[in-house]
Every structure is written in structure tokens, then in C-alpha cells.
Amino acid sequence: MMGAEEGRVRAIIVVGAAIIEDGRLLAAQRAEPAELAGGWEFPGGKVDPGESDEAALVRECAEELGVEVELGVRIGGDWPLAMSGVLRVWTARVLDGEPQALEHRALRWLTAGELYDVDWLPGDLPLVPEIAAYL
């Protein structure tokens, strides 16, 4: 017989950074997997076991963009993702480096008027109006 914890699927926690600079938001275009390729998202990734959300986000920004970031405020709570996961997003600013598309097809800085010029992934789209208030 399985205990209550063994039968429960742990939600996947994905963290994202709303990197803001000079009134612009950094959007990143997915390169993979195939079903997400071409869609736009907030840079970030999965939280590893034993890692805090914030540490994971700083690590992911370094790996994906080659930059050191400082996190600001968290935007809302847990945003549901299709894959039985949740997305947690923080505002952020670049402390060191220039963002590079190391793991993405492309990067784009968006002004408030350009926020909907890209095809946001379904999990990221609900956050766009929330983040617009910070631009």
C-alpha cells in the first residue's frame, strides 16, 4: 500500500524572470522542445530538488542568457501550466553582462506598446498584463 505522499504527483515548479531595463521587457523565443519552439516566454526554467525558487532563477538566467540578475518582486502567485506544473515569475534587472540567446532562438526587448507583438506561450501570456504595470 502506498502512503499519501507516494501517491501524490509533485507539481513541477518553473521560475521565470521578467527582466526589465529602460522601460522594456526581455522576451525569449523557445528553440525546443518542438511543441513549444517559436513561442515566446520569460527566461527561466525548472527548480531543481533542494534549490530555492530564487536561486534557480538566478542560475537559469546565467545559463540561458549569460547574465547575472537581481530579482525584484514576485508577480502574483502560482500561475498554472499545462504540464501539471506552476510558473512563478519575478521582476529582475541585469547586474552584469548583456543578454545573449544561448539556449533560445532569439531575444527581443519589448516596450509597453510592443508586448503583444510576439506569440507568447499559453503559460506566460496571462502574466503579460501584470508585468505591463512595471514598464
N, CA, C and O atoms as a DFTB+ gen file, in Angstrom:
540 C
 N C O
     1  1       0.843      -1.177       0.000
     2  2       0.000       0.000       0.000
     3  2       0.895       1.249       0.000
     4  3       1.896       1.315       0.713
     5  1       0.508       2.227      -0.813
     6  2       1.293       3.453      -0.893
     7  2       0.810       4.449       0.156
     8  3      -0.382       4.545       0.449
     9  1       1.772       5.189       0.716
    10  2       1.430       6.253       1.641
    11  2       0.886       7.440       0.861
    12  3       0.995       7.479      -0.364
    13  1       0.307       8.396       1.551
    14  2      -0.294       9.551       0.902
    15  2       0.726      10.315       0.059
    16  3       0.403      10.782      -1.033
    17  1       1.950      10.445       0.559
    18  2       2.966      11.207      -0.172
    19  2       3.417      10.479      -1.435
    20  3       3.694      11.110      -2.455
    21  1       3.492       9.139      -1.364
    22  2       3.971       8.390      -2.519
    23  2       3.012       8.479      -3.694
    24  3       3.447       8.473      -4.845
    25  1       1.715       8.560      -3.425
    26  2       0.729       8.584      -4.481
    27  2       0.522       9.961      -5.085
    28  3      -0.130      10.080      -6.121
    29  1       1.046      10.978      -4.482
    30  2       0.849      12.347      -4.944
    31  2       1.941      12.733      -5.949
    32  3       3.130      12.533      -5.703
    33  1       1.516      13.281      -7.066
    34  2       2.474      13.767      -8.054
    35  2       2.893      15.173      -7.638
    36  3       2.047      16.047      -7.449
    37  1       4.189      15.385      -7.497
    38  2       4.694      16.692      -7.098
    39  2       4.603      17.643      -8.281
    40  3       5.058      17.325      -9.380
    41  1       4.018      18.800      -8.053
    42  2       3.911      19.802      -9.122
    43  2       5.305      20.251      -9.540
    44  3       6.188      20.463      -8.709
    45  1       5.472      20.387     -10.827
    46  2       6.734      20.899     -11.357
    47  2       6.722      22.411     -11.162
    48  3       5.768      23.086     -11.551
    49  1       7.771      22.932     -10.566
    50  2       7.872      24.378     -10.358
    51  2       8.819      24.951     -11.409
    52  3       9.980      24.556     -11.510
    53  1       8.294      25.882     -12.181
    54  2       9.068      26.575     -13.208
    55  2       9.135      28.036     -12.794
    56  3       8.122      28.629     -12.424
    57  1      10.323      28.612     -12.857
    58  2      10.502      30.015     -12.493
    59  2      10.845      30.822     -13.741
    60  3      11.516      30.335     -14.651
    61  1      10.369      32.068     -13.764
    62  2      10.623      32.933     -14.903
    63  2      11.020      34.318     -14.443
    64  3      10.626      34.772     -13.369
    65  1      11.811      34.987     -15.277
    66  2      12.286      36.341     -14.969
    67  2      11.691      37.337     -15.948
    68  3      11.843      37.203     -17.162
    69  1      11.010      38.338     -15.403
    70  2      10.546      39.475     -16.197
    71  2      11.660      40.520     -16.096
    72  3      11.621      41.415     -15.251
    73  1      12.658      40.381     -16.984
    74  2      13.821      41.265     -16.952
    75  2      13.439      42.591     -17.594
    76  3      13.058      42.649     -18.763
    77  1      13.548      43.645     -16.810
    78  2      13.128      44.969     -17.248
    79  2      14.333      45.907     -17.251
    80  3      15.110      45.961     -16.298
    81  1      14.461      46.643     -18.353
    82  2      15.550      47.612     -18.492
    83  2      15.059      48.786     -19.328
    84  3      14.538      48.590     -20.426
    85  1      15.218      49.976     -18.831
    86  2      14.822      51.193     -19.556
    87  2      13.387      51.127     -20.070
    88  3      13.109      51.533     -21.198
    89  1      12.469      50.611     -19.235
    90  2      11.068      50.545     -19.616
    91  2      10.742      49.486     -20.652
    92  3       9.686      49.531     -21.283
    93  1      11.649      48.530     -20.830
    94  2      11.437      47.444     -21.802
    95  2      11.540      46.101     -21.101
    96  3      12.260      45.954     -20.114
    97  1      10.804      45.113     -21.630
    98  2      10.790      43.748     -21.100
    99  2      11.527      42.827     -22.049
   100  3      11.352      42.917     -23.264
   101  1      12.356      41.938     -21.504
   102  2      13.078      40.973     -22.332
   103  2      12.215      39.725     -22.526
   104  3      11.806      39.085     -21.558
   105  1      11.949      39.393     -23.773
   106  2      11.220      38.172     -24.127
   107  2      12.194      37.233     -24.833
   108  3      13.093      37.677     -25.547
   109  1      12.007      35.925     -24.624
   110  2      12.897      34.927     -25.209
   111  2      12.075      33.937     -26.040
   112  3      11.035      33.454     -25.592
   113  1      12.551      33.641     -27.249
   114  2      11.852      32.722     -28.134
   115  2      12.395      31.314     -27.975
   116  3      13.593      31.081     -28.141
   117  1      11.507      30.369     -27.652
   118  2      11.912      28.982     -27.412
   119  2      12.503      28.350     -28.666
   120  3      12.030      28.586     -29.778
   121  1      13.533      27.550     -28.472
   122  2      14.128      26.785     -29.556
   123  2      13.643      25.332     -29.514
   124  3      13.586      24.663     -30.546
   125  1      13.295      24.852     -28.320
   126  2      12.837      23.475     -28.130
   127  2      12.025      23.396     -26.846
   128  3      12.060      24.341     -26.059
   129  1      11.310      22.335     -26.604
   130  2      11.014      21.198     -27.485
   131  2      10.129      21.625     -28.651
   132  3       9.628      22.749     -28.680
   133  1       9.941      20.723     -29.609
   134  2       9.240      21.034     -30.851
   135  2       7.878      21.670     -30.618
   136  3       7.504      22.599     -31.333
   137  1       7.122      21.182     -29.623
   138  2       5.767      21.701     -29.407
   139  2       5.754      23.135     -28.856
   140  3       4.726      23.809     -28.916
   141  1       6.878      23.597     -28.328
   142  2       6.964      24.971     -27.811
   143  2       7.858      25.872     -28.655
   144  3       7.868      27.089     -28.470
   145  1       8.605      25.281     -29.576
   146  2       9.569      26.040     -30.384
   147  2       8.871      27.161     -31.137
   148  3       7.816      26.959     -31.739
   149  1       9.467      28.342     -31.096
   150  2       8.927      29.506     -31.779
   151  2       8.074      30.389     -30.887
   152  3       7.868      31.564     -31.191
   153  1       7.571      29.832     -29.782
   154  2       6.777      30.624     -28.847
   155  2       7.682      31.479     -27.973
   156  3       8.861      31.175     -27.794
   157  1       7.121      32.540     -27.436
   158  2       7.892      33.480     -26.617
   159  2       7.562      33.292     -25.145
   160  3       6.428      32.973     -24.788
   161  1       8.558      33.490     -24.299
   162  2       8.414      33.248     -22.867
   163  2       9.293      34.194     -22.070
   164  3      10.086      34.964     -22.612
   165  1       9.114      34.101     -20.740
   166  2      10.022      34.753     -19.812
   167  2      11.169      33.779     -19.589
   168  3      10.918      32.599     -19.347
   169  1      12.427      34.231     -19.661
   170  2      13.549      33.322     -19.439
   171  2      13.452      32.676     -18.056
   172  3      12.962      33.291     -17.109
   173  1      13.913      31.453     -17.952
   174  2      13.884      30.731     -16.682
   175  2      13.882      29.238     -16.916
   176  3      14.304      28.764     -17.971
   177  1      13.403      28.496     -15.927
   178  2      13.386      27.037     -16.070
   179  2      12.935      26.360     -14.801
   180  3      12.416      26.988     -13.879
   181  1      13.148      25.058     -14.781
   182  2      12.693      24.236     -13.662
   183  2      13.580      24.408     -12.434
   184  3      14.789      24.618     -12.535
   185  1      12.939      24.313     -11.272
   186  2      13.643      24.361      -9.993
   187  2      14.133      22.950      -9.685
   188  3      13.349      22.002      -9.712
   189  1      15.412      22.807      -9.396
   190  2      15.985      21.505      -9.052
   191  2      15.653      21.141      -7.610
   192  3      15.461      22.025      -6.776
   193  1      15.583      19.830      -7.308
   194  2      15.327      19.414      -5.920
   195  2      16.331      20.043      -4.957
   196  3      17.534      20.045      -5.218
   197  1      15.833      20.574      -3.848
   198  2      16.693      21.192      -2.843
   199  2      17.112      22.621      -3.153
   200  3      17.828      23.237      -2.364
   201  1      16.680      23.154      -4.282
   202  2      17.048      24.504      -4.709
   203  2      15.887      25.450      -4.422
   204  3      14.729      25.081      -4.617
   205  1      16.179      26.659      -3.962
   206  2      15.110      27.643      -3.759
   207  2      14.685      28.179      -5.125
   208  3      15.447      28.131      -6.090
   209  1      13.459      28.688      -5.189
   210  2      12.960      29.274      -6.436
   211  2      13.892      30.383      -6.918
   212  3      14.241      30.454      -8.096
   213  1      14.285      31.245      -5.983
   214  2      15.114      32.393      -6.344
   215  2      16.492      31.969      -6.850
   216  3      16.990      32.517      -7.832
   217  1      17.103      30.995      -6.180
   218  2      18.422      30.511      -6.625
   219  2      18.316      29.873      -8.006
   220  3      19.205      30.042      -8.841
   221  1      17.235      29.142      -8.247
   222  2      17.029      28.509      -9.551
   223  2      16.917      29.569     -10.645
   224  3      17.472      29.402     -11.731
   225  1      16.205      30.654     -10.362
   226  2      16.006      31.688     -11.371
   227  2      17.313      32.417     -11.693
   228  3      17.590      32.708     -12.857
   229  1      18.100      32.707     -10.684
   230  2      19.406      33.336     -10.914
   231  2      20.291      32.393     -11.739
   232  3      20.963      32.833     -12.672
   233  1      20.293      31.097     -11.396
   234  2      21.084      30.096     -12.131
   235  2      20.614      29.994     -13.583
   236  3      21.431      29.992     -14.504
   237  1      19.309      29.912     -13.781
   238  2      18.765      29.776     -15.134
   239  2      19.111      30.981     -16.013
   240  3      19.428      30.817     -17.191
   241  1      19.051      32.179     -15.450
   242  2      19.400      33.374     -16.230
   243  2      20.870      33.350     -16.637
   244  3      21.220      33.764     -17.742
   245  1      21.727      32.866     -15.743
   246  2      23.151      32.749     -16.072
   247  2      23.350      31.717     -17.184
   248  3      24.118      31.955     -18.117
   249  1      22.661      30.569     -17.093
   250  2      22.819      29.503     -18.084
   251  2      22.213      29.879     -19.431
   252  3      22.830      29.656     -20.473
   253  1      21.012      30.447     -19.416
   254  2      20.287      30.721     -20.660
   255  2      20.698      32.012     -21.340
   256  3      20.683      32.104     -22.568
   257  1      21.070      33.020     -20.539
   258  2      21.312      34.350     -21.094
   259  2      22.736      34.857     -20.899
   260  3      23.139      35.829     -21.537
   261  1      23.506      34.204     -20.020
   262  2      24.869      34.650     -19.749
   263  2      24.926      35.925     -18.936
   264  3      25.874      36.700     -19.064
   265  1      23.912      36.159     -18.089
   266  2      23.881      37.381     -17.284
   267  2      23.658      37.059     -15.813
   268  3      23.113      36.015     -15.455
   269  1      24.102      37.997     -14.969
   270  2      23.805      37.939     -13.549
   271  2      22.639      38.882     -13.312
   272  3      22.675      40.042     -13.723
   273  1      21.594      38.378     -12.641
   274  2      20.417      39.213     -12.391
   275  2      20.185      39.400     -10.908
   276  3      20.622      38.604     -10.077
   277  1      19.477      40.485     -10.602
   278  2      18.988      40.739      -9.249
   279  2      17.471      40.665      -9.339
   280  3      16.856      41.340     -10.165
   281  1      16.867      39.835      -8.481
   282  2      15.424      39.672      -8.511
   283  2      14.739      40.788      -7.745
   284  3      15.262      41.298      -6.755
   285  1      13.563      41.154      -8.222
   286  2      12.751      42.176      -7.579
   287  2      11.544      41.544      -6.907
   288  3      11.683      40.692      -6.030
   289  1      10.357      41.970      -7.327
   290  2       9.120      41.492      -6.709
   291  2       8.547      40.306      -7.473
   292  3       8.721      40.175      -8.684
   293  1       7.859      39.448      -6.727
   294  2       7.181      38.319      -7.358
   295  2       5.852      38.814      -7.927
   296  3       5.134      39.580      -7.284
   297  1       5.538      38.367      -9.138
   298  2       4.314      38.773      -9.825
   299  2       3.233      37.730      -9.549
   300  3       3.262      36.634     -10.107
   301  1       2.283      38.079      -8.686
   302  2       1.192      37.154      -8.389
   303  2       1.660      35.920      -7.650
   304  3       2.709      35.926      -7.006
   305  1       0.879      34.866      -7.747
   306  2       1.190      33.613      -7.053
   307  2       1.676      32.557      -8.012
   308  3       2.582      32.790      -8.811
   309  1       1.057      31.375      -7.923
   310  2       1.397      30.266      -8.806
   311  2       0.499      30.333     -10.037
   312  3      -0.726      30.282      -9.924
   313  1       1.111      30.449     -11.209
   314  2       0.379      30.506     -12.472
   315  2       0.372      29.094     -13.055
   316  3       1.443      28.525     -13.264
   317  1      -0.798      28.507     -13.325
   318  2      -0.856      27.109     -13.776
   319  2      -0.238      26.901     -15.156
   320  3      -0.372      27.734     -16.052
   321  1       0.437      25.774     -15.297
   322  2       0.995      25.350     -16.576
   323  2       0.325      24.035     -16.975
   324  3      -0.112      23.274     -16.112
   325  1       0.246      23.772     -18.257
   326  2      -0.442      22.588     -18.774
   327  2       0.157      21.278     -18.263
   328  3      -0.563      20.291     -18.114
   329  1       1.435      21.255     -17.997
   330  2       2.125      20.005     -17.646
   331  2       2.098      19.719     -16.141
   332  3       3.113      19.312     -15.576
   333  1       0.975      19.924     -15.502
   334  2       0.844      19.732     -14.052
   335  2       1.927      20.476     -13.280
   336  3       2.479      19.979     -12.298
   337  1       2.206      21.662     -13.750
   338  2       3.206      22.489     -13.094
   339  2       2.676      23.876     -12.820
   340  3       1.554      24.223     -13.191
   341  1       3.510      24.663     -12.161
   342  2       3.167      26.054     -11.891
   343  2       4.345      26.941     -12.293
   344  3       5.507      26.542     -12.214
   345  1       4.011      28.142     -12.721
   346  2       5.008      29.130     -13.094
   347  2       5.017      30.212     -12.028
   348  3       3.967      30.730     -11.646
   349  1       6.206      30.550     -11.551
   350  2       6.401      31.631     -10.584
   351  2       7.353      32.630     -11.214
   352  3       8.455      32.274     -11.631
   353  1       6.917      33.900     -11.283
   354  2       7.688      34.916     -12.003
   355  2       8.046      36.075     -11.081
   356  3       7.242      36.517     -10.261
   357  1       9.268      36.548     -11.239
   358  2       9.776      37.723     -10.518
   359  2      10.206      38.771     -11.521
   360  3      10.632      38.442     -12.628
   361  1      10.097      40.047     -11.135
   362  2      10.759      41.076     -11.921
   363  2      12.256      40.918     -11.654
   364  3      12.658      40.390     -10.618
   365  1      13.064      41.374     -12.589
   366  2      14.513      41.252     -12.426
   367  2      15.196      42.343     -13.227
   368  3      14.628      42.920     -14.154
   369  1      16.442      42.607     -12.835
   370  2      17.269      43.528     -13.620
   371  2      18.642      42.907     -13.776
   372  3      19.108      42.159     -12.916
   373  1      19.277      43.231     -14.884
   374  2      20.613      42.700     -15.178
   375  2      21.635      43.486     -14.366
   376  3      21.696      44.714     -14.434
   377  1      22.434      42.756     -13.599
   378  2      23.526      43.371     -12.849
   379  2      24.828      43.340     -13.635
   380  3      25.627      44.275     -13.574
   381  1      25.034      42.238     -14.383
   382  2      26.293      42.078     -15.098
   383  2      26.063      41.265     -16.363
   384  3      25.394      40.232     -16.342
   385  1      26.624      41.748     -17.458
   386  2      26.532      41.040     -18.729
   387  2      25.471      41.632     -19.633
   388  3      24.700      42.504     -19.232
   389  1      25.448      41.142     -20.857
   390  2      24.474      41.550     -21.873
   391  2      23.741      40.276     -22.286
   392  3      24.382      39.311     -22.701
   393  1      22.400      40.252     -22.182
   394  2      21.674      39.020     -22.506
   395  2      21.987      38.497     -23.909
   396  3      22.000      39.245     -24.887
   397  1      22.237      37.193     -23.971
   398  2      22.525      36.504     -25.223
   399  2      21.599      35.307     -25.343
   400  3      21.229      34.703     -24.336
   401  1      21.221      34.958     -26.575
   402  2      20.340      33.814     -26.819
   403  2      21.175      32.530     -26.836
   404  3      21.418      31.954     -27.897
   405  1      21.611      32.090     -25.654
   406  2      22.452      30.900     -25.563
   407  2      21.646      29.611     -25.736
   408  3      22.154      28.623     -26.266
   409  1      20.386      29.626     -25.287
   410  2      19.531      28.443     -25.390
   411  2      18.205      28.749     -26.090
   412  3      17.331      27.886     -26.166
   413  1      18.054      29.962     -26.596
   414  2      16.829      30.376     -27.276
   415  2      17.123      30.692     -28.739
   416  3      18.276      30.896     -29.120
   417  1      16.063      30.731     -29.562
   418  2      16.219      31.133     -30.965
   419  2      16.564      32.607     -31.068
   420  3      17.400      33.012     -31.876
   421  1      15.893      33.414     -30.220
   422  2      16.071      34.861     -30.304
   423  2      15.661      35.500     -28.991
   424  3      14.942      34.904     -28.190
   425  1      16.130      36.727     -28.783
   426  2      15.714      37.565     -27.662
   427  2      15.189      38.859     -28.249
   428  3      15.626      39.298     -29.313
   429  1      14.244      39.465     -27.543
   430  2      13.704      40.742     -28.028
   431  2      13.302      41.600     -26.842
   432  3      12.639      41.130     -25.918
   433  1      13.713      42.873     -26.877
   434  2      13.289      43.844     -25.868
   435  2      11.991      44.466     -26.348
   436  3      11.930      44.976     -27.467
   437  1      10.953      44.432     -25.524
   438  2       9.629      44.928     -25.888
   439  2       9.243      46.125     -25.027
   440  3       9.364      46.090     -23.802
   441  1       8.779      47.178     -25.683
   442  2       8.225      48.309     -24.942
   443  2       6.788      47.961     -24.570
   444  3       6.257      46.951     -25.031
   445  1       6.160      48.783     -23.747
   446  2       4.772      48.535     -23.341
   447  2       3.860      48.389     -24.556
   448  3       2.952      47.558     -24.550
   449  1       4.089      49.181     -25.589
   450  2       3.267      49.114     -26.788
   451  2       3.546      47.920     -27.679
   452  3       2.781      47.651     -28.606
   453  1       4.627      47.197     -27.416
   454  2       5.003      46.040     -28.242
   455  2       4.773      44.701     -27.539
   456  3       5.091      43.652     -28.098
   457  1       4.229      44.724     -26.335
   458  2       4.111      43.492     -25.548
   459  2       3.362      42.369     -26.259
   460  3       3.644      41.192     -26.035
   461  1       2.421      42.725     -27.104
   462  2       1.643      41.691     -27.796
   463  2       2.083      41.502     -29.249
   464  3       1.350      40.925     -30.052
   465  1       3.272      41.984     -29.581
   466  2       3.814      41.801     -30.930
   467  2       4.447      40.424     -31.107
   468  3       4.796      40.046     -32.226
   469  1       4.599      39.677     -30.029
   470  2       5.168      38.329     -30.104
   471  2       4.097      37.323     -29.695
   472  3       3.129      37.672     -29.020
   473  1       4.283      36.071     -30.111
   474  2       3.341      34.995     -29.826
   475  2       3.735      34.320     -28.505
   476  3       4.489      33.348     -28.499
   477  1       3.209      34.853     -27.377
   478  2       3.537      34.318     -26.052
   479  2       3.021      32.894     -25.900
   480  3       1.949      32.558     -26.404
   481  1       3.781      32.068     -25.209
   482  2       3.316      30.724     -24.876
   483  2       2.119      30.840     -23.936
   484  3       2.037      31.793     -23.162
   485  1       1.184      29.877     -23.992
   486  2      -0.032      29.960     -23.175
   487  2       0.225      30.125     -21.672
   488  3      -0.547      30.802     -20.993
   489  1       1.281      29.527     -21.148
   490  2       1.578      29.644     -19.727
   491  2       2.101      31.011     -19.321
   492  3       1.949      31.419     -18.170
   493  1       2.714      31.718     -20.255
   494  2       3.298      33.034     -19.982
   495  2       2.338      34.187     -20.272
   496  3       2.412      35.241     -19.639
   497  1       1.442      33.979     -21.230
   498  2       0.544      35.043     -21.686
   499  2      -0.249      35.727     -20.566
   500  3      -0.355      36.953     -20.589
   501  1      -0.815      35.002     -19.585
   502  2      -1.593      35.683     -18.538
   503  2      -0.780      36.672     -17.698
   504  3      -1.354      37.548     -17.051
   505  1       0.538      36.541     -17.703
   506  2       1.376      37.441     -16.912
   507  2       1.686      38.748     -17.619
   508  3       2.080      39.719     -16.974
   509  1       1.516      38.786     -18.931
   510  2       1.900      39.973     -19.699
   511  2       1.195      41.231     -19.196
   512  3       1.871      42.237     -18.977
   513  1      -0.135      41.231     -18.999
   514  2      -0.760      42.458     -18.491
   515  2      -0.304      42.818     -17.084
   516  3      -0.249      43.998     -16.737
   517  1       0.024      41.815     -16.265
   518  2       0.518      42.061     -14.916
   519  2       1.861      42.776     -14.956
   520  3       2.115      43.686     -14.166
   521  1       2.710      42.362     -15.873
   522  2       4.056      42.918     -15.964
   523  2       4.048      44.297     -16.624
   524  3       4.935      45.113     -16.371
   525  1       3.057      44.552     -17.461
   526  2       2.965      45.853     -18.131
   527  2       2.979      47.004     -17.127
   528  3       3.474      48.091     -17.427
   529  1       2.438      46.763     -15.944
   530  2       2.400      47.805     -14.903
   531  2       3.796      48.197     -14.428
   532  3       3.964      49.268     -13.845
   533  1       4.797      47.355     -14.664
   534  2       6.162      47.627     -14.196
   535  2       7.011      48.325     -15.264
   536  3       8.151      48.699     -14.990
   537  1       6.479      48.503     -16.465
   538  2       7.255      49.133     -17.548
   539  2       7.107      50.640     -17.514
   540  3       7.687      51.337     -18.347
